[in-house]
Amino acid sequence: MASKKKTATDPNVLHRKLVELWNRGQSTYCEVRGSEIHGRGVYATSFIPKETKIIEYVGELIDKDTSDKRGVSQHEKSLKTGDAAVYIFTLSRKYDIDGNVPWNTARLINHSCNPNCDAWIEGRKIFIHSLTDINAGDELTFDYGFDVECYEDHPCRCGKDGCVGYIVSRSQWKELEAKLKAKGKKTAAKA
């Protein structure tokens, strides 16, 4: 008697894949807790040495057209609900990762103008690595690197020394300063 081939719709196969995805989105280095920066955040559970691979940023691999549509839709929803609901991460020129899945712990890492982590792209995966030594109990943060053209949509709440007041890529801080100066405002770091 021939055995039945298991397919992607087989409940056991689906369960195994979901467990695998869940495990990829977890790490013994960190846990989710309430954050003073925004909503929930991710905190070190033990000392993390500099340049340690902490956790994978997991989600659905999507093309740029899908990414643009979802990003707009999720942003509109977030404006109505107050939730930070856009978890789309640039992967390459062709693809992004939509990390809006419950097993993606890394989606809850908050932005900081003075981050202790960075995102490294390895093939079609994104990993969060420590930029500095991180002590147990410290909140993990990285620079979201948003474009200066939409700075007003993304106020920064990191509270770090040197915070510029908006979630803008460090490489565009001078441009942000010029835009704010033209409007008669100062960056938080200069205020």
VEXMAR-465258 format. One line per field, with one value per residue: x, y, z of N, C-alpha, C in turn; residue in three letters; residue number from 1. Coordinates in nm, 3 decimals, padded with zeros to 5 digits, always signed. Atoms other than C-alpha are relative to their C-alpha. Layout:
% residues N
n_c1: X  ...;
n_c2: Y  ...;
n_c3: Z  ...;
ca_c1: X  ...;
ca_c2: Y  ...;
ca_c3: Z  ...;
c_c1: X  ...;
c_c2: Y  ...;
c_c3: Z  ...;
type: ALA  ...;
seq: NUM  ...;
//
This chain:
% residues 191
n_c1: +00.084  -00.081  +00.030  +00.052  -00.098  +00.046  +00.000  -00.007  +00.127  +00.010  -00.009  -00.129  -00.100  +00.027  -00.040  -00.146  -00.049  +00.030  -00.092  -00.131  +00.005  +00.004  -00.133  -00.090  +00.029  -00.025  -00.141  -00.026  -00.063  +00.091  +00.141  +00.086  +00.058  +00.044  -00.112  +00.016  -00.012  +00.127  +00.073  -00.082  -00.136  -00.075  -00.102  -00.101  +00.022  -00.134  -00.103  -00.020  -00.124  -00.001  +00.000  +00.070  +00.125  +00.097  +00.130  +00.037  +00.122  +00.068  +00.127  +00.029  -00.077  +00.093  -00.062  +00.014  +00.138  +00.078  -00.051  +00.055  +00.144  +00.019  -00.051  +00.100  +00.117  -00.032  -00.021  +00.133  +00.062  -00.068  +00.045  +00.132  -00.004  -00.111  -00.100  -00.112  +00.036  -00.074  -00.122  -00.063  -00.144  -00.064  -00.096  -00.082  +00.067  +00.122  +00.081  +00.005  +00.057  +00.110  -00.016  +00.122  +00.045  -00.016  -00.121  -00.115  -00.035  -00.086  +00.082  +00.028  -00.119  +00.029  -00.102  -00.075  -00.100  -00.128  +00.036  -00.099  +00.006  +00.010  +00.056  -00.092  +00.065  -00.079  +00.081  +00.139  +00.036  -00.045  -00.034  -00.034  -00.129  -00.033  -00.105  -00.076  +00.035  +00.132  +00.020  +00.131  +00.099  -00.001  +00.087  -00.067  +00.048  -00.080  +00.040  +00.092  -00.051  +00.105  -00.038  +00.028  +00.117  +00.123  -00.041  +00.108  +00.082  -00.071  -00.070  -00.082  +00.025  -00.106  -00.048  -00.145  -00.080  -00.020  +00.121  +00.034  +00.143  +00.071  -00.064  -00.060  -00.131  -00.111  -00.064  +00.082  +00.023  -00.029  +00.113  +00.110  -00.028  +00.029  +00.146  +00.056  -00.044  +00.084  +00.133  -00.016  -00.008  -00.131  +00.006  +00.002  -00.139  -00.044  +00.099;
n_c2: -00.117  -00.121  -00.100  -00.126  -00.108  -00.113  -00.124  -00.121  -00.020  +00.102  -00.068  +00.025  -00.080  -00.139  -00.018  +00.001  -00.125  -00.110  +00.012  -00.043  -00.146  -00.054  +00.013  -00.094  -00.133  -00.008  +00.000  +00.007  -00.126  -00.112  +00.021  -00.116  -00.064  -00.137  -00.088  -00.143  -00.065  +00.012  +00.127  +00.111  +00.000  +00.124  -00.023  +00.104  +00.086  +00.025  -00.083  +00.031  -00.064  -00.073  +00.076  +00.127  +00.017  +00.012  +00.054  -00.019  -00.074  +00.095  -00.040  +00.043  -00.061  -00.061  -00.086  -00.143  -00.046  +00.045  -00.075  -00.136  +00.006  +00.034  -00.110  -00.107  +00.051  +00.016  -00.133  -00.060  +00.066  -00.044  -00.136  +00.013  +00.076  -00.043  +00.107  -00.003  +00.126  +00.026  +00.074  +00.040  -00.023  +00.009  +00.111  -00.018  -00.085  +00.067  +00.060  -00.045  +00.098  -00.050  +00.065  -00.014  +00.132  +00.005  +00.069  -00.086  -00.080  -00.113  -00.111  -00.086  -00.077  -00.140  -00.086  -00.095  -00.082  +00.049  +00.141  +00.099  +00.113  -00.031  +00.109  +00.048  +00.084  +00.117  +00.068  -00.046  -00.006  -00.118  +00.032  -00.111  +00.021  -00.105  -00.094  -00.026  +00.092  -00.033  +00.063  +00.059  -00.100  -00.114  +00.014  +00.007  -00.102  -00.021  -00.115  +00.043  -00.053  -00.050  -00.107  -00.134  -00.056  +00.023  -00.010  -00.044  +00.117  +00.090  -00.063  +00.092  -00.006  +00.078  -00.070  +00.012  -00.119  -00.016  +00.034  -00.109  -00.026  +00.072  +00.126  -00.025  +00.061  -00.085  -00.061  -00.112  -00.093  -00.138  -00.039  -00.023  -00.126  -00.108  -00.007  -00.056  -00.139  -00.072  -00.014  -00.073  +00.096  +00.058  +00.142  +00.020  -00.002  -00.139  -00.081;
n_c3: +00.000  +00.013  -00.102  +00.052  -00.007  -00.079  +00.076  -00.082  -00.070  -00.105  -00.131  -00.066  +00.071  -00.037  -00.140  -00.006  +00.060  -00.092  -00.113  +00.050  +00.012  -00.136  -00.059  +00.066  -00.048  -00.144  -00.039  -00.145  -00.040  -00.021  -00.029  +00.023  -00.118  +00.023  +00.029  -00.021  +00.130  +00.070  -00.011  -00.048  +00.050  -00.016  -00.102  -00.018  -00.116  -00.055  +00.064  +00.142  +00.047  +00.127  +00.125  -00.016  +00.074  -00.108  +00.040  +00.140  +00.033  +00.088  +00.056  +00.136  +00.108  +00.094  +00.101  -00.030  +00.023  -00.115  -00.114  +00.004  -00.029  -00.142  -00.082  -00.001  -00.071  -00.141  -00.057  -00.016  -00.115  -00.122  -00.031  -00.062  -00.124  -00.086  -00.007  +00.095  +00.065  +00.123  -00.036  +00.125  -00.008  +00.131  +00.010  +00.120  +00.099  +00.046  -00.105  -00.139  -00.092  -00.081  -00.130  -00.079  -00.041  -00.146  -00.044  +00.028  -00.117  +00.039  +00.050  -00.114  -00.037  +00.027  +00.062  -00.082  +00.070  -00.049  -00.017  -00.045  +00.094  +00.142  +00.081  +00.103  +00.099  +00.039  +00.101  -00.008  -00.141  -00.073  -00.138  -00.087  -00.066  -00.097  +00.039  -00.122  -00.108  -00.052  -00.130  -00.029  -00.037  +00.093  +00.117  +00.129  +00.094  +00.121  +00.079  +00.104  +00.126  +00.088  +00.091  -00.051  +00.069  -00.078  -00.141  -00.088  -00.033  -00.090  -00.113  -00.080  -00.145  -00.065  -00.118  -00.014  +00.028  +00.143  +00.076  +00.093  -00.006  +00.105  +00.039  +00.131  +00.016  -00.046  +00.118  +00.044  -00.110  +00.041  +00.083  -00.094  -00.068  +00.096  +00.016  -00.123  -00.007  +00.097  -00.062  -00.125  -00.111  -00.027  -00.036  -00.145  -00.049  -00.004  -00.074;
ca_c1: +00.000  +00.147  +00.179  -00.001  +00.232  +00.206  +00.117  +00.144  -00.223  -00.171  -00.236  +00.086  +00.295  +00.127  +00.181  +00.549  +00.600  +00.426  +00.637  +00.951  +00.845  +00.761  +01.102  +01.283  +01.114  +01.220  +01.550  +01.687  +01.858  +01.539  +01.176  +00.883  +00.772  +00.605  +00.826  +00.875  +00.959  +00.640  +00.388  +00.576  +00.951  +01.212  +01.452  +01.774  +01.726  +02.101  +02.424  +02.465  +02.820  +02.882  +02.821  +02.603  +02.329  +02.028  +01.713  +01.575  +01.320  +01.070  +00.763  +00.624  +00.851  +00.664  +00.741  +00.761  +00.412  +00.254  +00.474  +00.361  -00.008  +00.020  +00.228  -00.032  -00.319  -00.146  -00.044  -00.403  -00.525  -00.261  -00.377  -00.730  -00.631  -00.314  -00.128  +00.215  +00.100  +00.350  +00.620  +00.746  +01.124  +01.323  +01.515  +01.638  +01.552  +01.283  +01.160  +01.059  +00.961  +00.619  +00.686  +00.328  +00.296  +00.255  +00.565  +00.793  +00.926  +01.177  +00.889  +00.852  +01.208  +01.166  +01.355  +01.627  +01.841  +02.122  +02.058  +02.230  +02.140  +02.147  +01.971  +02.196  +02.066  +02.193  +02.056  +01.678  +01.684  +01.720  +01.893  +01.923  +02.280  +02.412  +02.617  +02.740  +02.755  +02.399  +02.322  +02.038  +01.723  +01.825  +01.574  +01.693  +01.667  +01.773  +01.753  +01.445  +01.607  +01.287  +01.311  +01.323  +01.043  +00.785  +00.948  +00.631  +00.455  +00.714  +00.787  +01.061  +01.003  +01.339  +01.444  +01.814  +02.082  +02.102  +01.746  +01.643  +01.270  +01.180  +01.250  +01.478  +01.784  +02.100  +02.237  +01.953  +01.977  +02.136  +01.856  +01.601  +01.768  +01.745  +01.375  +01.299  +01.499  +01.301  +00.982  +01.125  +01.166  +01.468  +01.550  +01.499  +01.877  +01.914  +01.611;
ca_c2: +00.000  +00.337  +00.604  +00.931  +01.223  +01.506  +01.840  +02.199  +02.185  +01.881  +01.997  +01.832  +02.006  +02.341  +02.299  +02.215  +02.520  +02.752  +02.619  +02.673  +03.033  +03.098  +02.970  +03.185  +03.493  +03.421  +03.458  +03.369  +03.711  +03.914  +03.946  +04.181  +04.425  +04.764  +05.045  +05.406  +05.485  +05.350  +05.078  +04.754  +04.711  +04.438  +04.407  +04.216  +03.919  +03.885  +04.063  +04.080  +04.140  +04.384  +04.238  +03.952  +03.822  +03.868  +03.782  +03.741  +03.988  +03.745  +03.785  +03.747  +03.813  +04.058  +04.248  +04.629  +04.680  +04.473  +04.651  +04.996  +04.898  +04.737  +05.022  +05.281  +05.067  +04.986  +05.351  +05.470  +05.212  +05.323  +05.685  +05.574  +05.335  +05.498  +05.169  +05.155  +04.899  +04.924  +04.661  +04.649  +04.625  +04.696  +04.385  +04.462  +04.657  +04.399  +04.271  +04.370  +04.170  +04.237  +04.157  +04.212  +03.861  +03.771  +03.550  +03.838  +03.961  +04.190  +04.400  +04.546  +04.681  +05.057  +05.328  +05.537  +05.824  +05.662  +05.289  +04.991  +04.754  +04.745  +04.538  +04.328  +04.172  +03.822  +03.686  +03.705  +03.731  +04.023  +03.985  +04.230  +04.257  +04.449  +04.761  +04.790  +04.578  +04.564  +04.498  +04.279  +04.490  +04.746  +04.812  +04.710  +04.986  +05.047  +05.333  +05.282  +05.501  +05.660  +05.907  +06.277  +06.350  +06.208  +06.316  +06.481  +06.143  +05.994  +06.187  +06.029  +05.946  +05.788  +06.059  +05.988  +06.258  +06.398  +06.296  +06.498  +06.473  +06.268  +05.914  +06.002  +05.821  +05.958  +06.025  +06.277  +06.464  +06.772  +06.781  +06.750  +07.036  +07.253  +07.166  +07.247  +07.571  +07.677  +07.624  +07.816  +07.500  +07.340  +06.971  +06.831  +06.799  +07.175  +07.286;
ca_c3: +00.000  -00.105  +00.160  +00.108  +00.027  +00.278  +00.122  +00.242  +00.341  +00.566  +00.928  +01.054  +00.786  +00.860  +01.233  +01.185  +00.958  +01.205  +01.492  +01.281  +01.200  +01.565  +01.676  +01.417  +01.564  +01.923  +02.109  +02.451  +02.452  +02.476  +02.583  +02.522  +02.793  +02.821  +02.692  +02.797  +02.433  +02.278  +02.361  +02.397  +02.350  +02.346  +02.641  +02.698  +02.932  +02.987  +02.898  +02.518  +02.390  +02.103  +01.752  +01.877  +01.646  +01.874  +01.679  +01.328  +01.189  +01.038  +00.821  +00.474  +00.176  -00.050  -00.370  -00.377  -00.526  -00.249  +00.004  -00.110  -00.099  +00.244  +00.381  +00.283  +00.412  +00.741  +00.793  +00.735  +00.987  +01.240  +01.211  +01.307  +01.585  +01.721  +01.684  +01.523  +01.271  +00.983  +01.019  +00.660  +00.642  +00.325  +00.220  -00.134  -00.449  -00.532  -00.197  +00.153  +00.460  +00.613  +00.976  +01.089  +01.230  +01.599  +01.610  +01.501  +01.835  +01.656  +01.513  +01.863  +01.883  +01.908  +01.719  +01.882  +01.757  +01.958  +01.898  +02.058  +01.771  +01.393  +01.128  +00.905  +00.585  +00.516  +00.189  +00.221  +00.599  +00.838  +01.174  +01.461  +01.593  +01.892  +01.811  +02.169  +02.481  +02.616  +02.980  +03.105  +03.135  +02.868  +02.592  +02.246  +01.984  +01.626  +01.376  +01.157  +00.892  +00.760  +00.474  +00.561  +00.310  +00.552  +00.880  +01.015  +01.010  +01.244  +01.566  +01.775  +02.141  +02.221  +02.469  +02.410  +02.418  +02.067  +01.969  +01.662  +01.736  +01.429  +01.309  +01.019  +00.888  +01.050  +00.699  +00.650  +00.980  +00.818  +00.560  +00.843  +01.028  +00.713  +00.667  +01.030  +01.014  +00.705  +00.909  +01.205  +01.418  +01.580  +01.612  +01.959  +01.991  +01.935  +02.136;
c_c1: +00.089  -00.039  -00.042  +00.106  -00.058  +00.015  +00.004  -00.130  -00.025  +00.017  +00.134  +00.112  -00.016  +00.046  +00.152  +00.059  -00.026  +00.091  +00.140  +00.004  -00.001  +00.139  +00.099  -00.020  +00.021  +00.150  +00.011  +00.063  -00.099  -00.143  -00.076  -00.058  -00.052  +00.121  -00.033  +00.009  -00.134  -00.059  +00.079  +00.139  +00.064  +00.120  +00.096  -00.031  +00.131  +00.097  +00.017  +00.127  -00.020  +00.013  -00.059  -00.125  -00.107  -00.126  -00.022  -00.128  -00.073  -00.132  -00.014  +00.086  -00.099  +00.074  -00.032  -00.141  -00.090  +00.040  -00.058  -00.148  -00.025  +00.045  -00.100  -00.122  +00.026  +00.021  -00.135  -00.072  +00.063  -00.041  -00.136  +00.006  +00.105  +00.107  +00.112  -00.007  +00.075  +00.133  +00.071  +00.144  +00.060  +00.106  +00.096  -00.073  -00.133  -00.095  +00.011  -00.050  -00.110  +00.001  -00.121  -00.063  +00.029  +00.128  +00.126  +00.028  +00.077  -00.081  -00.026  +00.123  -00.024  +00.119  +00.072  +00.095  +00.141  -00.017  +00.113  +00.000  -00.006  -00.057  +00.099  -00.078  +00.096  -00.084  -00.140  -00.050  +00.057  +00.023  +00.034  +00.126  +00.025  +00.115  +00.097  -00.023  -00.135  -00.020  -00.141  -00.094  -00.003  -00.096  +00.085  -00.063  +00.085  -00.057  -00.089  +00.039  -00.108  +00.051  -00.045  -00.124  -00.130  +00.026  -00.115  -00.092  +00.061  +00.075  +00.075  -00.027  +00.114  +00.056  +00.150  +00.068  +00.022  -00.121  -00.038  -00.150  -00.084  +00.078  +00.046  +00.139  +00.110  +00.067  -00.079  -00.026  +00.027  -00.114  -00.123  +00.018  -00.031  -00.150  -00.065  +00.035  -00.086  -00.140  +00.006  +00.004  +00.144  -00.018  +00.001  +00.139  +00.050  -00.090  +00.047;
c_c2: +00.124  +00.098  +00.130  +00.109  +00.117  +00.128  +00.118  +00.027  -00.104  +00.070  -00.021  +00.083  +00.148  +00.030  +00.009  +00.130  +00.119  -00.003  +00.049  +00.153  +00.066  -00.002  +00.098  +00.142  +00.020  -00.002  -00.009  +00.130  +00.109  -00.044  +00.130  +00.048  +00.138  +00.091  +00.145  +00.075  -00.003  -00.139  -00.110  +00.011  -00.133  +00.030  -00.118  -00.078  -00.036  +00.094  -00.048  +00.070  +00.071  -00.099  -00.141  -00.001  -00.033  -00.074  +00.026  +00.082  -00.083  +00.057  -00.051  +00.077  +00.053  +00.087  +00.147  +00.054  -00.037  +00.079  +00.140  +00.002  -00.029  +00.113  +00.113  -00.042  -00.010  +00.136  +00.070  -00.061  +00.050  +00.142  -00.002  -00.063  +00.048  -00.106  +00.027  -00.130  -00.027  -00.062  -00.050  +00.047  -00.018  -00.110  +00.022  +00.094  -00.059  -00.043  +00.071  -00.117  +00.071  -00.078  +00.009  -00.136  -00.016  -00.068  +00.081  +00.092  +00.125  +00.120  +00.102  +00.074  +00.144  +00.071  +00.081  +00.077  -00.039  -00.149  -00.087  -00.124  +00.052  -00.122  -00.035  -00.094  -00.110  -00.082  +00.058  +00.003  +00.127  -00.042  +00.128  -00.038  +00.116  +00.086  +00.026  -00.118  +00.047  -00.076  -00.059  +00.111  +00.121  -00.027  -00.002  +00.103  -00.004  +00.120  -00.049  +00.055  +00.049  +00.117  +00.135  +00.062  -00.019  +00.013  +00.036  -00.114  -00.086  +00.075  -00.104  +00.022  -00.065  +00.066  -00.007  +00.135  +00.007  -00.037  +00.120  +00.025  -00.074  -00.126  +00.014  -00.063  +00.099  +00.072  +00.121  +00.103  +00.145  +00.054  +00.028  +00.134  +00.119  +00.017  +00.065  +00.148  +00.086  +00.022  +00.074  -00.090  -00.044  -00.149  -00.010  +00.010  +00.144  +00.086  +00.033;
c_c3: +00.000  +00.110  -00.067  +00.019  +00.079  -00.082  +00.096  +00.074  +00.110  +00.135  +00.070  -00.064  +00.037  +00.142  +00.013  -00.057  +00.092  +00.122  -00.041  -00.012  +00.137  +00.063  -00.062  +00.053  +00.149  +00.027  +00.152  +00.051  +00.039  +00.028  -00.022  +00.133  -00.039  -00.014  +00.031  -00.133  -00.072  +00.019  +00.066  -00.064  +00.027  +00.090  +00.009  +00.127  +00.069  -00.070  -00.145  -00.046  -00.135  -00.117  +00.013  -00.088  +00.104  -00.043  -00.150  -00.010  -00.103  -00.051  -00.141  -00.100  -00.103  -00.100  +00.033  -00.022  +00.117  +00.124  +00.004  +00.038  +00.148  +00.091  +00.013  +00.082  +00.150  +00.068  +00.023  +00.121  +00.130  +00.039  +00.069  +00.138  +00.100  +00.016  -00.100  -00.077  -00.130  +00.038  -00.126  +00.000  -00.139  +00.002  -00.117  -00.095  -00.044  +00.111  +00.134  +00.084  +00.079  +00.130  +00.090  +00.028  +00.150  +00.047  -00.027  +00.117  -00.040  -00.051  +00.111  +00.051  -00.042  -00.065  +00.108  -00.089  +00.043  +00.029  +00.054  -00.090  -00.144  -00.071  -00.110  -00.092  -00.041  -00.096  +00.001  +00.144  +00.061  +00.145  +00.075  +00.077  +00.097  -00.054  +00.116  +00.095  +00.056  +00.130  +00.012  +00.046  -00.091  -00.116  -00.127  -00.093  -00.126  -00.075  -00.113  -00.136  -00.096  -00.083  +00.054  -00.064  +00.078  +00.150  +00.093  +00.041  +00.110  +00.111  +00.082  +00.148  +00.078  +00.126  +00.022  -00.021  -00.150  -00.085  -00.087  -00.007  -00.102  -00.035  -00.144  -00.002  +00.040  -00.117  -00.051  +00.110  -00.040  -00.087  +00.087  +00.070  -00.091  -00.019  +00.122  +00.014  -00.093  +00.055  +00.134  +00.122  +00.019  +00.024  +00.150  +00.060  +00.016  +00.086  +00.140;
type: MET  ALA  SER  LYS  LYS  LYS  THR  ALA  THR  ASP  PRO  ASN  VAL  LEU  HIS  ARG  LYS  LEU  VAL  GLU  LEU  TRP  ASN  ARG  GLY  GLN  SER  THR  TYR  CYS  GLU  VAL  ARG  GLY  SER  GLU  ILE  HIS  GLY  ARG  GLY  VAL  TYR  ALA  THR  SER  PHE  ILE  PRO  LYS  GLU  THR  LYS  ILE  ILE  GLU  TYR  VAL  GLY  GLU  LEU  ILE  ASP  LYS  ASP  THR  SER  ASP  LYS  ARG  GLY  VAL  SER  GLN  HIS  GLU  LYS  SER  LEU  LYS  THR  GLY  ASP  ALA  ALA  VAL  TYR  ILE  PHE  THR  LEU  SER  ARG  LYS  TYR  ASP  ILE  ASP  GLY  ASN  VAL  PRO  TRP  ASN  THR  ALA  ARG  LEU  ILE  ASN  HIS  SER  CYS  ASN  PRO  ASN  CYS  ASP  ALA  TRP  ILE  GLU  GLY  ARG  LYS  ILE  PHE  ILE  HIS  SER  LEU  THR  ASP  ILE  ASN  ALA  GLY  ASP  GLU  LEU  THR  PHE  ASP  TYR  GLY  PHE  ASP  VAL  GLU  CYS  TYR  GLU  ASP  HIS  PRO  CYS  ARG  CYS  GLY  LYS  ASP  GLY  CYS  VAL  GLY  TYR  ILE  VAL  SER  ARG  SER  GLN  TRP  LYS  GLU  LEU  GLU  ALA  LYS  LEU  LYS  ALA  LYS  GLY  LYS  LYS  THR  ALA  ALA  LYS  ALA;
seq: 1  2  3  4  5  6  7  8  9  10  11  12  13  14  15  16  17  18  19  20  21  22  23  24  25  26  27  28  29  30  31  32  33  34  35  36  37  38  39  40  41  42  43  44  45  46  47  48  49  50  51  52  53  54  55  56  57  58  59  60  61  62  63  64  65  66  67  68  69  70  71  72  73  74  75  76  77  78  79  80  81  82  83  84  85  86  87  88  89  90  91  92  93  94  95  96  97  98  99  100  101  102  103  104  105  106  107  108  109  110  111  112  113  114  115  116  117  118  119  120  121  122  123  124  125  126  127  128  129  130  131  132  133  134  135  136  137  138  139  140  141  142  143  144  145  146  147  148  149  150  151  152  153  154  155  156  157  158  159  160  161  162  163  164  165  166  167  168  169  170  171  172  173  174  175  176  177  178  179  180  181  182  183  184  185  186  187  188  189  190  191;
//
